[in-house]
Amino acid sequence: MPPKDPPRRRVPGPARPRSSAGRSGARPQTRRPRPPAGGATRRGKAPRSLRLGSPRPRLRLVGLGLTLVMLAFVARLLQVQAVDAHAYAAKAEKNRYLEYTVAAERGEITDRNGVALATSVDAHNITADPKLFTPEESKAPDAPQQAAALLAPILGKDVGKLTEQLSAKSRYTVLAYRQTPQVWKQIKDLKAAFAEKASEDRLKGGPGANVLAGVLQEPTTRRVYPNGGLAAGILGFVNADGKGGGGLESQLDKELAGEDGKIRYAQAGGRRVPTAGSSEVPAVPGSDIELTIDRDIQWAAQKAISDQVEKSKADRGYVIVQNTRTGELLAMANAPGYDPNDLSQATSASLGNAALQDVYEPGSTSKVMSIAAVLEEGAAAPGTHVTVPNRLHRGDRLFKDDVDHPTWYLTLNGVLAKSSNIGTILATGQLGKTQAESNKVLYDYLRKFGLGRKTGLGYPGESPGLLAHPKDWSTSQQYTIPFGQGLSINAVQAASVYSTVANGGVRVAPTLVRGTKGSDGRFTPAEAPEETRVVSEKTAKTLAAMLESVVDDREGTGTKAAIPGYRVAGKTGTANRVDPVRGVYKGYTASFAGFAPADDPQITVYCAIQNPTEGSYFGGQICGPIYKQVMEFALKSLQIPPSGSKPPRLPVSFEPGE
């Protein structure tokens, strides 16, 4: 029997991982052994495991901190937006918005023909926001000092003063008023250069410092005088604050200035924010003032007196030109003068209007009032005989004429023609039964002619002159006042006296302003001047004829004032002058006054020169030619025709025994 095969040995296969499917028959996955904890090897001993702390306490602490911070923010927001909302809003508005004044355009001053004598041009106030010069804003530790050093030579200001202004604790300061457009352009170009440099610096990572970012400007106007020093004594000037500082600029400042406006706007970084709310109250321009002055006649008068003052080496001089019928002043010239465009070159003596502010003893030009009183009172007539000795004793003094002479046998007309002091004393002594009565009568006429009171112009600084009451006249004044010493007047008062005679004995108060033109373009004429009857028309005509003898008669003292083709009435004056500093008589006041045409008076010219020290000091010699020069110009300029008749040629003297 064949041997049986041995039984087969079953070798088990690799174990299969159990499937999560359990017995469902899914293929089991192979389980990978887990590495020992702590990196221990199989053979090494496993290290002790570390146990992490609970994060919950820390989370609670962080949460509490965040909660407290949020509560602080909420509390602050409630304070800003609810409790103190109005206060913070007001502070924000204050820091955000700027407000500045818009200067009203100052009115023009023109002559009677509309020619500008004073006008305004565009200018700029240079301003700054000091906050933009702080280190935080400018990115420079010394921005005020740097900016001041740059601006000082342009503005002509002190570096220290500018530094102080730029360091102020404010948001607005004015560095310089009324600068020309050229000055602002220079600053603007400098600002642009610094802004470009700052931008390049920032691109390179630098701070980008700009020390001029806070320099700004406001549009305004600047006063200019197109004719330089012409009529400066009348016009005056405007000071650094834009207010009238003298003359008509000061007297009529309210009318000329208008009403300033205001602008309020938001700004950021020194620039206006166009989208933010702003408000504006527009400025109201000032009124234009039209003067009675004729620019061309003013020029002729000013040139004539300036040349003679320089030639005579005199202290000063004045020329007045007046319309005899209306009282309008056509010229009021002073020498020396000044240029209101550049006050730095002016002297204190030249500022002001000497023709109204200086008072002085007029001398013989005053005799016309004494003779007018004699004629009006009927005490004498032009042909009345007056015997004039070489000396006359009155009171405590011995009086004389300007030249020694034998006894003169003059008519009253001759007393005026030869300007005799003694003859005038004798004539005015007939005004009353006693000297006291004569004094009172003469005083009343002097007052009616306008002496001892202001002219009515209302000009700042005008002097009324000096005319004491008769009861206060000294012994010598009783006899010196009739021939123009012992009383004082100004140049306009003196001219007005002769205009009164030329106007038939009616005094028309002098005027300088014809009217005003408002912003609406409407012209409003000035009020009519006051009129006063001083002497009768007959007396005025007689006196005018007598004054012709001064110029026309070969024995007259005013022959140098004669004008070919025109009849001229006038009077010379040479008075002892009171030195205004020492208060004693020193030097002379030379003068000439008159009107033309004598047969149809229209223009009065008065000239006076103070303390001429070279050449003649007689009024007829140095003021007579000025009168002629200015009067000729005025007559031709105003197209006044020559006289149509011959002068009366009243007798000047008489033969003893007639």
Disulfide bonds with the S-S distance in Angstrom:
none
